C-alpha cells in the first residue's frame, strides 16, 4: 500500500471534490453557496450523535444523522427568512447554533468515541490509505475510497436522473413551479445531497476542504463556460486537478494535504479570474479598451 498511497490520497481528494462540485454548482447558480457552508458545519451534531450511539466513526448512522441535521439547517434558514430575517443572518444563526451544539457534544463525550475537533475540522487525508475496510479477515482496501466514491456516484446519479428539474429550479424556480415541478422537493433533495457529501468528506478530509470544494471548483468553472453541462464537467475536473496539485504542493512544502488542496483550488480560481477567455479580468479589460 505504501507505493500506492499517493494515488489513494489523490483519488480520495478527487472523489470528495467531484461530489462537492456537482452539488456545489447548483448551489452557486441558486446563490446559496453560504447555505452550503452552513450545512457542511451544521451536520456536526448529527455525526456526533451517531458516533455516540454506534461507537464507530464510519457508521451508516452518521450519514443519516448528518442528513437530518443538514435538512434541519436548511429548514431553519427558510423559516427565519419567512419570519423576516435576512438570509445571511439566518445562515449565521443556524450555522453557529448547530455547529456549537456539535462542538459541545464532542467536548462532553470525547472520551467515549474516537472523535476530536481537530479531526473534524482539518481531517487527515494522508492516513486514508492505511484506514482499511475489513470484512472478517479480508481487506477491501482503503475505506475512504469506498465512502467518497459511493457519495460521488450517488451525486452523479441524482444529477443525471434529475438534471432537467435541477436546472429548471436553479435558473427559474417560479416558472418551474408553474410547470408542475415540485421546487421545494428538489430544494430539499439538493440539501440532502449537500449534507451527505459533507459528512462523507468529514472523516477523510475535514470540514475545511469540504467547504472549499463545495464552492471553489464550481466558481472556477462558472468563469470558463456559459453551459451548465460543461460547467459540471469542468467543476469535477478542476476539483480532481486541485487534488493532484495539492498533494504535490504538500509534499514539496511538508504541509497539510487538505490545506494544500484547498490552496490549489484557490490558485486555479485566481487563474480563471484573470485569464478566462470571456469572463476573465484581462478579457473584460480588452473589451472595454476596444469599445473605448
N, C-alpha and C positions, 0 to 999 in steps of 0.2 A: 504493500500500500504506500510505502514511503515514496517510491518513484512516481506513483500516480497522484500523490497528494496535491501538487499544484493544479492538475487538471480537475480534480474533485472540487477544490476550493473555487476555481473559476466557474465550473458548471453550477455549483450551488448559488454563487452570486448571480450568474446569468439567469437562472430559473427564478430567483427572487425578483430580479429586475424585470424579467419578462412578465411575470404575473402582476406585479405592481404597475408596470407600464400600460398593460391592457386596460385595467380598471381606471388607472390614473388619467388616461387620455379622455375618458368620458367625464371624469370629474373636472378636468381642465376646461372642456368645452361647455360644461354647465356652470363654470365659475364657482366651483365648490372644492377647490383644492385644499382650502383651510379646514373644511369639514373632514376631508381625508386625513389630514394631520391630526385633527381632534379624535377621530375614530381609532387611528393607529395607537394612540395613547390610552384612550378610554377602554380598550379591550383588556387592559392590565388587570382590573379586579376579576374579570371572568376567568383569566388564566390562573390567577392566584387561588380563586375558589376551587377551580378544577384540580389544581395541584394539591390543595389541602385535602380534597376528597379522595383523590386517587393515589396520591403519593408518588406519581410518576410524571416527569416533565413532558413526556411525549404521549400522554393520554389523549384518546379521541375526545374526551370530555372538554379538553382545552379549546378545541375548535368550536364546540357548541357553546361553551361559556363565553368565548370571545365574540362569537357571532351575536349572542344575546345582548351583551353589553355594547357592542358596536351599533346594533339596531336601537338600543335604548338611547345612546348618544344622539343618533340621527333624529329619533322621535323627540327628544328633549329640545334639540335645536329648533325643530319645526314648531313645537308647542310654544316655545319662547317667542319665536317670530310672530305667531298668530296672536300672542298676547301683547305685541307691540315692542318687543325687544329687538334691537338691531341684530342682523345675522352675525356680525363679527363678535358682538358682545355675547350672544347666545352660544357661539362656538367656544368662547373663552370660559363661560360658566360651566358648560357641560364637560369640556375637556379637563379643566383643572379639578373639578369636583370628583369626577370618576377616576382620574389618574391618581389623585391624592388618596382616594379610597383604596386603590390597588397598592400604593406605597405603604399605607397603614397596615393592610393585611400582611404584606410581605415582612414588614418590620416586626409585626407582632408574632408571626408564626414561622419566621425564617428557620428556626431550629428544627422544624418538623419536615421541611421539604428542602430539596437541593435547588434553591432559587434565591438569587440575591439581586440587588438593584443594579449593580454594575453589569451583571449578565443580561438583565432585561434591557438596559439602555444601549449597551455597546455590543453585546453578543460576543462570540468568539468563533468566527468562521474558520480560523486557522486550525481549530480542533475538529472540524467537521469530518475529515477523512478517517478519524480514529473512533468516532462515535458510531458503532456498528449496530445494525438491526439484526438481532439474534432471534431465530425461531428454533427453540430447542437448543441443539448444539450447532446448528447451521447458520452461517453468516450470509445475509443477503446484501451486504455492502453497506456503505455509509447511510445512516438513517436520514440525514438531511437531503440527500439526493432523492429519496423516495417521497418525503413530505413536500419539499418545494416543487419537485417535478409534478406531483399529483395536483397541487394547487394551481400550477401553471396550466396543466391540461384542463382542469375544471374551469378556470377563467377563459381559456381559449374556446372551450366547447360552448360556454354561455354566450360569448361574443359572436361566435359563428351561428349559433342557433337563433339568437335574438338580435342580430346585427341591425336589421331594419328598424325594429322597435326602439332599440337603444339610440340609434342615430336620430330617429324622428324626435324622441323625447329630449335629446341633447340640444337639437337645433331649434325646435319649435314645439314646446310642450303643449301650448294652447291648441294648435292645430291637431296635434297627436291625440289630445283628449277628445276633440270634436270628431276625429276619425274613428273613435271607438277603442283606442288604445288605453289600457289602464295605466296611466302615467305614474300613479302612486305605487302600484305594484312593482313596476320596473325601477322606480326610485329605490325601493327597499331591497330589490334584488341586487342592485348595484352596491348598496350599503352593506349587504351581506357578503358579497364578493370582496369588498374592501376589508371587511373585518377578518374573514378567514385568510386573506392574503397577508394581512398584518401579523396575525398570530403565527402563521407558518414561518414568517421571517424572524420572529422574536428569538427562538431558540438558536437559530443558526447565525444570524447577523445582527440582532438587536433592533431597537426602535429607530435609531438614528438613520441607519441605512435604508430601512423600510420606508421612512418618510421621504428620504431623498429620492428613492426610486419611484415613489408614487407621483412625484412632481417633475423632477428634472428631465428624464428622458422624453416624457410627453411634451414638455415645454420646448425642448430642443427640436423634436420632430415637427411641432407646430410651426416653427420658423422656416422649415425646409419644404413644406408642401401645403397645398390647399385641399387635398383629397383625404378623407377620413381613412379609407382603407390603406393608403400609402402611409399615412401618419401612424397608424397602429403598427405596421410592419417596421417602420423606421424606429419607433419608440422601443420596440422589443430588441431590435438590432443594436441600437445605441446603448441600451442597458447592458447587453452582453459585452459590447466593446468596452464600456466603462468598467465592467468587472475584470476583464483581462488586463486593461491598462492599470487598474487599481492594484491588482496583485503584483504586477511588475514594479509599480511605484513603491509599494510597501516593502518589497524585497530590497529595492535599491536604497531605501531610507530607513529600514528597520523600524517601521511604524505600524500602527493598527491597520489590518487589511480592510476592515469595513470602512474606516475613515478614509483610507486611500481610494477606495472605490467611489465613495461619495464625492471626494475631491475631483476625481477623474470625470465623473458625470458633470460636475460643475464646469470643468475645463472644456468639455465638449459643448456645453451650452454657450459658454463665452465665445468659442469659435463660431458657432452658428449665429449668435447675436451680432457679431461683427461681419461675418463673411457669407451669410446665407444669400443665394443669388437673387432673391426677390425681396425678402423681408429683412435682410441684414442691414446693419447701420451703414456700411460702405455703399451698398446698392441704393439705399434711400438717399444718401448724400449725393451720389452721382445723378440720380433722377432729379433731385432739386436743382443741382448745378446745371443740368442740361435744359431744364424748364426755364431757369432764370436767364 
